[in-house]
């Protein structure tokens, strides 16, 4: 190998190493942001006392109820 080919190979290796470090650094930053970001709680629907609806009376429910008699 002549010196020009060796120089090109070293240059190529340096670029490849640089890109690997950039990708690894970006992965670390993305991972740390995912850990740091606070999780927002979903709003919870609170039922009022006395609003307990156990079923909705419909025709099919009436037929079923009558079939049990």
Protein Blocks (a to p, Z undefined) as FASTA:
>chain_A
ZZklmmmmmmmmmmmmmmmmmmmmmmmmmmmmmmmpccdddddddddehiacfbdcdfkl
mmmmmmmZZ
